[in-house]
Amino acid sequence: MRFWKWFFILLGPALLALFTAVMLMVAYPNALKLAAPTLCADDKPDAFVVRYDVQTSDGTGTNFTLFCMSERGEIEEIGTWEPLLILFAITAAIVYGLIFLLWLVGRIRKMAGGEVDPMMPPTDPLIMSADQILARPAEDPFEAMQRDQENPPG
């Protein structure tokens, strides 16, 4: 059981980061420009993303490619996978950072003697004791109001 716990703790956030990076690239292709400072050479500082459609046997596919351009107009194609890898690394760092922060807050609360998870109630509200089940039901306040209006006190 301990293996699966650590497997999901380590693999789950990585899959979430991969999904987020791919969806970020599809929804906002200019996100690939985040990788430009790392991948573009110093003499080609201007980065832009090109979208082009490719005809395949299954239909039409869309590609997003990062290009770097110099001041004289020389262009270097970086591609899609390397910028996507850097985008994945950025999102993975954010996800693992948040998980570490939550773990750290839990450890601090545990060392301070407080509740480890304040979102969990101390008891289950759906479990009732036999006395609660067999007890006489409380009077309905609306019936009491109607009775008071029909027979005013005094």
N, CA and C of each residue as an Amber inpcrd file, in Angstrom:
protein
   462
   0.8300000  -1.1980000   0.0000000   0.0000000   0.0000000   0.0000000
   0.8670000   1.2520000   0.0000000   1.9860000   1.2110000   0.6980000
   2.8650000   2.3720000   0.7740000   3.4340000   2.7170000  -0.6050000
   3.7060000   1.7010000  -1.4290000   4.2160000   1.9380000  -2.7790000
   3.2090000   2.7420000  -3.5970000   1.9420000   2.3500000  -3.5600000
   0.9260000   3.0280000  -4.3600000   0.6970000   4.4530000  -3.8890000
   0.8010000   4.6510000  -2.5750000   0.6400000   6.0050000  -2.0480000
   1.6990000   6.9210000  -2.6450000   2.9470000   6.5180000  -2.5890000
   4.0230000   7.3470000  -3.1240000   3.9850000   7.4140000  -4.6390000
   3.5320000   6.3510000  -5.2640000   3.4090000   6.3400000  -6.7210000
   2.4480000   7.4390000  -7.1740000   1.2850000   7.5320000  -6.5110000
   0.3060000   8.5390000  -6.8980000   0.7040000   9.9410000  -6.4380000
   1.4200000  10.0280000  -5.3250000   1.8760000  11.3390000  -4.8670000
   2.8960000  11.9090000  -5.8480000   3.7460000  11.0710000  -6.3980000
   4.7630000  11.5490000  -7.3300000   4.2780000  11.6270000  -8.7740000
   3.4910000  10.6440000  -9.2090000   3.0560000  10.5950000 -10.5990000
   1.8350000  11.4830000 -10.8610000   0.9200000  11.5610000  -9.9120000
  -0.3000000  12.3470000 -10.1220000  -0.0300000  13.8000000 -10.4550000
   0.7750000  14.5070000  -9.6720000   1.0680000  15.9010000 -10.0130000
   1.8090000  16.0480000 -11.3400000   2.6540000  15.0770000 -11.6980000
   3.3500000  15.1460000 -12.9800000   2.3650000  15.0400000 -14.1350000
   1.3880000  14.1380000 -14.0030000   0.3680000  14.0210000 -15.0500000
  -0.5060000  15.2670000 -15.1160000  -0.8200000  15.8340000 -13.9570000
  -1.5820000  17.0830000 -13.9330000  -0.8010000  18.2070000 -14.5950000
   0.5010000  18.2850000 -14.3440000   1.3360000  19.3120000 -14.9630000
   1.4320000  19.1120000 -16.4740000   1.5450000  17.8570000 -16.9130000
   1.5960000  17.5770000 -18.3430000   0.2920000  17.9750000 -19.0160000
  -0.8250000  17.6060000 -18.4180000  -2.1350000  17.9700000 -18.9670000
  -2.2850000  19.4890000 -19.0280000  -1.8830000  20.1710000 -17.9560000
  -1.9910000  21.6320000 -17.9160000  -1.1130000  22.2710000 -18.9800000
   0.0990000  21.7750000 -19.1600000   1.0100000  22.3390000 -20.1620000
   0.4540000  22.1640000 -21.5740000  -0.0700000  20.9860000 -21.8760000
  -0.6220000  20.7380000 -23.2130000  -1.8690000  21.5950000 -23.4450000
  -2.7460000  21.6690000 -22.4520000  -3.9430000  22.5000000 -22.6150000
  -3.5930000  23.9820000 -22.7210000  -2.5630000  24.3960000 -22.0170000
  -2.1090000  25.7770000 -22.1070000  -1.5730000  26.0670000 -23.5060000
  -0.8420000  25.1200000 -24.0720000  -0.3230000  25.2980000 -25.4270000
  -1.4560000  25.3430000 -26.4490000  -2.4700000  24.4950000 -26.2720000
  -3.5750000  24.4540000 -27.2260000  -4.4550000  25.7020000 -27.0920000
  -4.7530000  26.1090000 -25.8600000  -5.6440000  27.2500000 -25.6580000
  -4.9230000  28.5810000 -25.9050000  -3.6630000  28.6530000 -25.5630000
  -2.8930000  29.8900000 -25.7070000  -1.5100000  29.5270000 -26.2500000
  -1.3820000  29.3900000 -27.5820000  -0.1110000  28.9470000 -28.1670000
   1.0790000  29.8520000 -27.8460000   0.8230000  31.1370000 -27.5880000
   1.9340000  32.0330000 -27.2690000   2.5900000  31.6780000 -25.9310000
   2.0150000  30.7400000 -25.1940000   2.6550000  30.2750000 -23.9600000
   3.9950000  29.6190000 -24.2700000   4.1820000  29.1510000 -25.5040000
   5.4670000  28.5670000 -25.8890000   6.5830000  29.6080000 -25.8530000
   6.2110000  30.8900000 -25.9050000   7.2250000  31.9510000 -25.8430000
   7.9280000  31.9950000 -24.4890000   7.3450000  31.3630000 -23.4660000
   8.0120000  31.3080000 -22.1630000   9.3550000  30.5940000 -22.2530000
   9.4970000  29.7160000 -23.2360000  10.7340000  28.9710000 -23.4040000
  11.7650000  29.7220000 -24.2430000  11.3720000  30.8310000 -24.8600000
  12.2640000  31.5450000 -25.7740000  13.5550000  32.0120000 -25.1150000
  13.5450000  32.5870000 -23.9080000  14.8190000  33.0150000 -23.3330000
  15.8120000  31.8630000 -23.1430000  15.3190000  30.6720000 -22.9540000
  16.2030000  29.5160000 -22.7530000  16.6500000  28.9060000 -24.0800000
  15.7460000  28.8530000 -25.0590000  16.0300000  28.1200000 -26.2930000
  16.5780000  28.9810000 -27.4260000  16.2610000  30.2610000 -27.4350000
  16.7220000  31.1230000 -28.5300000  18.1460000  31.6000000 -28.2510000
  18.9410000  31.6570000 -29.3200000  20.3170000  32.1410000 -29.1980000
  20.3070000  33.6400000 -28.9020000  21.4130000  34.1400000 -28.3880000
  21.4940000  35.5510000 -28.0270000  21.3550000  36.4690000 -29.2440000
  21.8080000  35.9940000 -30.4200000  21.7050000  36.8370000 -31.6060000
  20.3220000  36.7670000 -32.2580000  19.4280000  35.9180000 -31.7250000
  18.0530000  35.8020000 -32.2410000  17.0650000  35.9290000 -31.0740000
  16.9070000  37.1390000 -30.5290000  16.1010000  37.3010000 -29.3120000
  14.5900000  37.3760000 -29.5380000  14.1620000  37.6650000 -30.7650000
  12.7250000  37.8270000 -31.0220000  12.0820000  36.4780000 -31.2990000
  11.0940000  36.1300000 -30.4900000  10.4230000  34.8310000 -30.6310000
   8.9910000  35.0420000 -31.0940000   8.5170000  34.1170000 -31.9180000
   7.1210000  34.1270000 -32.3240000   6.6780000  32.6950000 -32.5800000
   5.3750000  32.4820000 -32.4410000   4.7930000  31.1500000 -32.6110000
   3.9980000  31.1410000 -33.9070000   4.2170000  30.1150000 -34.7160000
   3.5180000  29.9730000 -35.9870000   2.5760000  28.7800000 -35.9020000
   1.3610000  28.9950000 -36.3490000   0.3640000  27.9170000 -36.4010000
   0.1940000  27.5280000 -37.8590000   0.2920000  26.2410000 -38.1330000
   0.0420000  25.7920000 -39.4970000  -0.7170000  24.4750000 -39.4630000
  -1.5290000  24.2830000 -40.4870000  -2.3580000  23.0810000 -40.6070000
  -1.6870000  22.0830000 -41.5240000  -1.8010000  20.8180000 -41.1650000
  -1.1920000  19.7330000 -41.9250000  -2.2880000  18.7470000 -42.2990000
  -2.3150000  18.3380000 -43.5610000  -3.2750000  17.3360000 -44.0040000
  -2.7170000  15.9470000 -43.7120000  -3.5080000  15.1560000 -42.9980000
  -3.1220000  13.7820000 -42.6880000  -4.1700000  12.8460000 -43.2460000
  -3.9460000  11.5670000 -43.1070000  -4.9260000  10.5920000 -43.5900000
  -6.2100000  10.6380000 -42.7550000  -6.1020000  11.1170000 -41.4960000
  -7.2650000  11.2160000 -40.6230000  -7.9920000  12.5460000 -40.7540000
  -7.4140000  13.4890000 -41.4410000  -8.0360000  14.8070000 -41.5620000
  -6.9780000  15.8880000 -41.4920000  -7.3000000  16.9310000 -40.7640000
  -6.3880000  18.0610000 -40.6550000  -5.8350000  18.1380000 -39.2360000
  -4.5300000  18.3350000 -39.1360000  -3.8800000  18.5170000 -37.8460000
  -3.2970000  19.9140000 -37.7620000  -3.2130000  20.4390000 -36.5540000
  -2.6720000  21.7770000 -36.3390000  -1.3900000  21.6720000 -35.5300000
  -0.3560000  22.3600000 -35.9790000   0.9200000  22.3900000 -35.2760000
   1.2270000  23.8110000 -34.8450000   1.8590000  23.9340000 -33.6910000
   2.3620000  25.2140000 -33.2090000   3.8700000  25.0760000 -33.0710000
   4.5990000  25.9680000 -33.7080000   6.0460000  25.8890000 -33.7080000
   6.6240000  27.2180000 -33.2630000   7.6550000  27.1580000 -32.4220000
   8.3430000  28.3520000 -31.9530000   9.5030000  28.6620000 -32.8980000
   9.5950000  29.9200000 -33.3050000  10.6860000  30.3980000 -34.1440000
  11.4010000  31.5320000 -33.4190000  12.6920000  31.6480000 -33.6610000
  13.4840000  32.7600000 -33.1430000  14.0330000  33.5370000 -34.3340000
  13.9970000  34.8830000 -34.2180000  14.4140000  35.7140000 -35.3390000
  15.4260000  36.7510000 -34.8690000  16.4160000  37.0050000 -35.7380000
  17.4290000  38.0160000 -35.4290000  16.9520000  39.3740000 -35.9390000
  17.7470000  40.4080000 -35.6520000  17.3990000  41.7510000 -36.1100000
  17.4670000  41.8520000 -37.6280000  18.2760000  41.0180000 -38.2810000
  18.4050000  41.0460000 -39.7410000  17.3680000  40.1570000 -40.4290000
  16.5130000  39.4900000 -39.6580000  15.4610000  38.6700000 -40.2450000
  15.8230000  37.2070000 -40.4120000  16.9520000  36.7730000 -39.8900000
  17.3110000  35.3670000 -39.9510000  16.4320000  34.5980000 -38.9740000
  15.9100000  33.4670000 -39.4230000  14.9470000  32.6990000 -38.6220000
  15.5280000  31.3350000 -38.2910000  15.3000000  30.9230000 -37.0460000
  15.6890000  29.5810000 -36.6000000  14.4570000  28.8980000 -36.0230000
  14.1630000  27.7090000 -36.5440000  13.0050000  26.9580000 -36.0360000
  13.4250000  26.1660000 -34.8050000  12.7160000  26.4060000 -33.7020000
  12.9900000  25.6840000 -32.4620000  12.1450000  24.4140000 -32.3990000
  10.8960000  24.4920000 -32.8220000  10.0130000  23.3310000 -32.8320000
   8.9340000  23.4400000 -31.7750000   8.3290000  22.3170000 -31.4730000
   7.2260000  22.2740000 -30.5150000   7.6070000  21.5590000 -29.2290000
   8.3790000  20.4860000 -29.3340000   8.6150000  19.6240000 -28.1870000
   9.4940000  20.2550000 -27.1210000  10.5500000  20.9440000 -27.5260000
  11.4290000  21.5560000 -26.5210000  10.7130000  22.6660000 -25.7400000
   9.9650000  23.5760000 -26.4240000   9.2070000  24.5690000 -25.6450000
   8.1380000  23.9290000 -24.7640000   7.5170000  22.8570000 -25.2610000
   6.4990000  22.1730000 -24.4620000   7.1340000  21.5220000 -23.2360000
   8.3380000  20.9910000 -23.3820000   9.0440000  20.4030000 -22.2470000
   9.3430000  21.4570000 -21.1790000   9.7450000  22.6370000 -21.6130000
  10.0220000  23.7100000 -20.6530000   8.7260000  24.1890000 -20.0080000
   7.6510000  24.2750000 -20.7860000   6.3420000  24.6460000 -20.2290000
   5.8850000  23.6090000 -19.2030000   6.1240000  22.3280000 -19.5000000
   5.8160000  21.2590000 -18.5490000   6.6340000  21.4190000 -17.2760000
   7.9150000  21.7390000 -17.4160000   8.7730000  21.9040000 -16.2370000
   8.2910000  23.0580000 -15.3590000   7.8470000  24.1340000 -15.9880000
   7.3420000  25.2830000 -15.2250000   6.0660000  24.9100000 -14.4780000
   5.1240000  24.2600000 -15.1680000   3.8690000  23.8870000 -14.5050000
   4.1050000  22.8140000 -13.4430000   5.0220000  21.8870000 -13.6950000
   5.3330000  20.8650000 -12.6860000   5.9380000  21.5070000 -11.4500000
   6.8120000  22.4970000 -11.6360000   7.4040000  23.1850000 -10.4910000
   6.3250000  23.8920000  -9.6750000   5.3540000  24.4780000 -10.3490000
   4.2580000  25.1510000  -9.6330000   3.4160000  24.1380000  -8.8640000
   3.0430000  23.0260000  -9.5150000   2.1970000  22.0130000  -8.8610000
   2.9250000  21.3780000  -7.6760000   4.1730000  20.9670000  -7.8750000
   4.9180000  20.3530000  -6.7740000   5.2020000  21.3660000  -5.6720000
   5.3970000  22.6350000  -6.0420000   5.5870000  23.6840000  -5.0400000
   4.3560000  23.8600000  -4.1690000   3.1650000  23.8330000  -4.7930000
   1.9240000  23.9400000  -4.0160000   1.7370000  22.7310000  -3.1020000
   2.0580000  21.5480000  -3.6080000   1.9370000  20.3420000  -2.7820000
   2.9020000  20.4130000  -1.6040000   4.1290000  20.8570000  -1.8530000
   5.0990000  20.9860000  -0.7690000   4.6270000  22.0110000   0.2580000
   4.0570000  23.1120000  -0.2160000   3.5600000  24.1440000   0.6930000
   2.4320000  23.6020000   1.5650000   1.4980000  22.8480000   0.9750000
   0.4180000  22.2380000   1.7610000   0.9670000  21.2300000   2.7670000
   1.9550000  20.4380000   2.3630000   2.5630000  19.4690000   3.2740000
   3.2470000  20.1960000   4.4320000   3.9350000  21.2910000   4.1160000
   4.6410000  22.0490000   5.1430000   3.6720000  22.6660000   6.1460000
   2.5550000  23.2040000   5.6560000   1.5510000  23.7690000   6.5590000
   0.9820000  22.6780000   7.4630000   0.7340000  21.4980000   6.9060000
   0.2490000  20.3800000   7.7180000   1.2420000  19.9640000   8.7890000
   2.5330000  19.9290000   8.4410000   3.5510000  19.5660000   9.4160000
   3.6520000  20.6070000  10.5320000   3.5640000  21.8880000  10.1560000
   3.6380000  22.9500000  11.1640000   2.4490000  22.8630000  12.1100000
   1.2600000  22.6360000  11.5600000   0.0720000  22.4980000  12.4210000
   0.1850000  21.2830000  13.3280000   0.7290000  20.2060000  12.8030000
   0.8680000  18.9990000  13.6150000   1.8670000  19.2290000  14.7400000
   2.9680000  19.9300000  14.4610000   3.9600000  20.2120000  15.4960000
   3.4120000  21.1860000  16.5270000   2.5130000  22.0730000  16.1080000
   1.9240000  23.0370000  17.0380000   0.8210000  22.3990000  17.8840000
   0.4240000  21.1920000  17.5550000  -0.5860000  20.4860000  18.3360000
  -2.0070000  20.7480000  17.8700000  -2.1690000  21.4160000  16.7530000
  -3.5080000  21.7070000  16.2390000  -4.0180000  20.5700000  15.3780000
  -5.1760000  20.8070000  14.8010000  -5.7600000  19.8270000  13.8900000
  -4.8870000  19.7280000  12.6430000  -4.6710000  18.5110000  12.1600000
  -3.8920000  18.3310000  10.9520000  -4.6990000  18.7560000   9.7400000
  -5.9650000  18.3850000   9.7060000  -6.8220000  18.7350000   8.5760000
  -8.0810000  19.4190000   9.1060000  -8.1240000  20.7530000   9.0910000
  -9.2870000  21.4330000   9.6640000 -10.5510000  21.2780000   8.8360000
 -10.4600000  20.7980000   7.6140000 -11.6390000  20.6500000   6.7700000
 -12.4560000  19.4140000   7.1360000 -11.8740000  18.4700000   7.8260000
 -12.5920000  17.2600000   8.1980000 -13.3160000  17.4740000   9.5180000
 -14.6130000  17.2220000   9.5590000 -15.3250000  17.3670000  10.8260000
 -14.9090000  16.2710000  11.8000000 -15.0270000  16.5210000  13.0980000
 -14.5740000  15.5190000  14.0720000 -15.4200000  14.2540000  14.0680000
 -16.6880000  14.3650000  13.7310000 -17.5390000  13.1730000  13.6630000
 -18.3300000  13.1970000  12.3730000 -18.8290000  12.0490000  12.0120000
 -19.6290000  11.9320000  10.7960000 -21.0600000  12.3610000  11.0960000
 -21.6020000  13.3830000  10.4140000 -22.9480000  13.8510000  10.7240000
 -24.0460000  12.8760000  10.2930000 -23.7140000  11.8740000   9.4850000
 -24.7320000  10.9340000   9.0250000 -24.9300000   9.7650000   9.9820000
 -24.0610000   9.6220000  10.9530000 -24.1830000   8.5320000  11.9120000
 -24.9620000   9.0380000  13.1170000 -26.0550000   8.3350000  13.4370000
 -26.8880000   8.7230000  14.5750000 -26.9010000   7.5900000  15.5940000
 -26.9820000   7.9620000  16.8510000 -27.0570000   6.9540000  17.8950000
 -28.4860000   6.4190000  17.9780000 -28.6750000   5.3000000  18.6970000
 -30.0060000   4.7190000  18.8540000 -30.9280000   5.6800000  19.6010000
 -30.4110000   6.4230000  20.5860000 -31.2300000   7.3920000  21.3140000
 -31.7300000   8.4920000  20.3940000 -30.8940000   8.9340000  19.4670000
 -31.3210000   9.9830000  18.5440000 -32.3850000   9.4740000  17.5800000
 -32.2640000   8.2250000  17.1680000 -33.2380000   7.6690000  16.2280000
 -34.5860000   7.4650000  16.9110000 -34.5800000   6.9610000  18.1540000
 -35.8210000   6.6400000  18.8600000 -36.4170000   7.8350000  19.6010000
 -35.7270000   8.9450000  19.6490000 -36.2270000  10.1100000  20.3920000
 -37.4720000  10.6870000  19.7280000 -38.3090000  11.3260000  20.5610000
 -39.5180000  11.9680000  20.0670000 -39.1120000  13.1200000  19.1510000
 -39.7220000  13.2360000  17.9560000 -39.3410000  14.3100000  17.0540000
 -39.6870000  15.6730000  17.6620000 -38.8740000  16.6290000  17.3570000
 -39.0950000  17.9790000  17.8670000 -40.3480000  18.5710000  17.2360000
 -40.9770000  19.4760000  17.9610000 -42.1870000  20.1240000  17.4620000
 -41.8230000  21.0380000  16.2960000 -42.6610000  20.9990000  15.2840000
 -42.4510000  21.8320000  14.1120000 -42.7630000  23.2790000  14.4730000
 -41.8290000  24.2120000  14.3010000 -42.0800000  25.5970000  14.6960000
 -43.1800000  26.2440000  13.8670000 -43.3750000  25.8200000  12.6410000
 -44.4220000  26.4100000  11.8210000 -45.8160000  26.0030000  12.3030000
 -45.9340000  24.7460000  12.7710000 -47.2290000  24.3230000  13.3390000
 -47.5290000  25.1030000  14.6130000 -46.5080000  25.3590000  15.4020000
 -46.7110000  26.1340000  16.6320000 -47.1390000  27.5550000  16.2930000
 -46.5890000  28.1520000  15.2480000 -46.9960000  29.5060000  14.8490000
 -48.4420000  29.5260000  14.3850000 -48.8530000  28.5080000  13.6100000
 -50.2380000  28.4540000  13.1440000 -51.1920000  28.2920000  14.3150000
 -50.8350000  27.4540000  15.2780000 -51.6660000  27.2540000  16.4520000
 -51.8150000  28.5580000  17.2440000 -50.7040000  29.2870000  17.3680000
 -50.7590000  30.5670000  18.0850000 -51.6060000  31.5820000  17.3590000
 -51.6390000  31.5410000  16.0310000 -52.4690000  32.5140000  15.2880000
 -53.9510000  32.1510000  15.3950000 -54.2460000  30.8610000  15.4030000
 -55.6570000  30.4460000  15.5270000 -56.1770000  30.7150000  16.9310000
 -55.3860000  30.4310000  17.9120000 -55.7830000  30.6460000  19.3090000
 -54.8000000  31.6430000  19.9420000 -55.0410000  32.9110000  19.7620000
 -54.0930000  33.8680000  20.3490000 -54.0990000  33.7620000  21.8720000
 -52.9270000  33.9000000  22.4740000 -52.8630000  33.8030000  23.9360000
 -53.5280000  35.0210000  24.5620000 -54.1640000  34.8080000  25.6670000
 -54.7450000  35.9370000  26.3990000 -56.1580000  35.9250000  26.5520000
